[in-house]
């Protein structure tokens, strides 16, 4: 009976070790890339002085803040880089986007909140197609 007991204990230890390693790996992934969320724009959107077309974008900001450069990428291609202000805070949301509709009808992205930071974009004097 002892060999069977030892085999069962060994299997339980192995399963527990795998579960702990999987949890640690998932935690490392979530901490390793807190400044690389993916957003989906459903219509043309003004960010700073750049109009982004509808689609999925990975955003990444560089620098500790408060002034940062935010890049919007699709695949391996950087589509735009715009200035923003970063505030490191603990938000209650994983990802939230705040928009503003300009007088011209253009939709502008004002703010992105992640659970670790708030990124605010300054809107330009954009009017129509300028």
C-alpha atoms as one frame of an Amber mdcrd trajectory, in Angstrom:
protein
   0.000   0.000   0.000   2.835   2.421   0.652   3.986   2.608  -2.998   0.424
   3.400  -4.144   0.096   6.125  -1.483   3.430   7.656  -2.490   2.362   7.652
  -6.162  -0.905   9.436  -5.308   0.873  12.038  -3.172   3.430  12.547  -5.941
   0.673  13.088  -8.495  -1.095  15.596  -6.223   2.146  17.504  -5.693   2.743
  17.598  -9.458  -0.806  18.859 -10.167  -0.543  21.487  -7.441   2.837  22.625
  -8.772   1.455  22.967 -12.294  -1.525  24.985 -11.022   0.754  27.315  -9.047
   3.066  27.811 -12.038   0.117  28.528 -14.342  -1.213  31.130 -11.898   2.205
  32.779 -11.594   2.603  32.850 -15.385  -0.827  34.454 -15.870  -0.005  37.052
 -13.212   3.331  37.838 -14.860   1.625  38.338 -18.226  -0.916  40.752 -16.777
   1.803  42.740 -14.979   4.341  42.611 -17.813   2.193  44.528 -20.309  -0.079
  46.913 -18.402   0.585  49.669 -20.944  -0.344  47.651 -24.068  -4.125  47.349
 -24.149  -6.050  46.596 -27.331  -8.914  48.896 -28.300 -11.521  48.635 -31.051
 -12.659  51.782 -32.846 -16.008  51.403 -34.617 -15.890  54.652 -36.580 -13.247
  57.174 -37.704 -11.848  58.713 -34.524  -9.709  61.776 -33.930  -6.833  61.208
 -31.502  -4.773  64.340 -30.924  -4.478  65.606 -34.494  -4.654  62.186 -36.202
  -7.763  60.470 -37.564  -7.721  56.717 -36.989  -9.921  54.549 -39.194 -12.208
  51.889 -37.666 -10.360  48.798 -36.518  -8.494  47.096 -33.706  -5.433  48.898
 -32.355  -2.816  47.905 -29.808  -1.801  50.983 -27.893   1.438  51.462 -25.997
   2.802  54.450 -24.171   6.424  55.136 -23.472   7.863  56.935 -20.488   6.912
  57.112 -16.814   4.717  60.194 -17.254   3.152  62.524 -16.907   3.986  63.400
 -20.541   4.084  60.303 -22.768   3.929  59.338 -26.423   1.166  56.853 -27.255
   1.536  54.630 -30.306  -1.413  53.013 -32.072  -0.427  49.836 -33.932  -2.076
  47.199 -36.081  -0.034  44.030 -36.291   3.607  45.086 -36.480   2.813  48.430
 -38.123   2.647  51.655 -36.102  -0.228  53.706 -37.502   0.128  56.842 -35.362
   2.028  58.276 -32.402   0.366  61.049 -30.406   1.250  62.929 -27.212  -0.768
  62.340 -24.060  -0.728  62.776 -20.302  -0.375  59.676 -18.127  -1.687  59.354
 -14.610  -0.731  56.178 -12.774  -3.808  55.209 -10.772  -5.679  52.081  -9.807
  -8.972  52.206 -11.712 -11.862  49.844 -11.150 -12.145  49.047 -14.857  -9.966
  46.882 -17.073 -10.459  49.126 -20.091 -12.660  52.154 -20.716 -12.656  54.727
 -23.529 -14.095  58.240 -23.269 -15.089  60.095 -26.435 -16.183  63.636 -27.303
 -18.123  64.697 -30.388 -16.669  67.846 -31.956 -18.841  70.585 -33.477 -17.822
  69.289 -36.901 -19.321  65.907 -35.991 -15.898  64.268 -35.690 -15.562  61.802
 -32.842 -12.437  62.323 -30.732 -10.880  59.978 -28.210 -10.322  61.945 -25.008
  -9.241  59.322 -22.487  -8.334  55.663 -22.060  -8.572  54.076 -18.618  -6.922
  50.777 -17.768  -6.803  49.203 -14.349  -3.292  50.673 -13.853  -3.421  54.082
 -15.555  -5.425  56.857 -17.162  -4.151  58.280 -20.463  -5.583  61.653 -21.556
  -5.249  63.033 -25.063  -5.351  66.724 -25.819  -7.712  67.617 -28.606  -6.447
  69.893 -31.307  -8.310  72.672 -33.052  -9.506  70.140 -35.598 -12.280  71.355
 -37.851 -13.599  69.356 -40.783 -10.853  67.898 -42.973  -7.899  70.008 -41.810
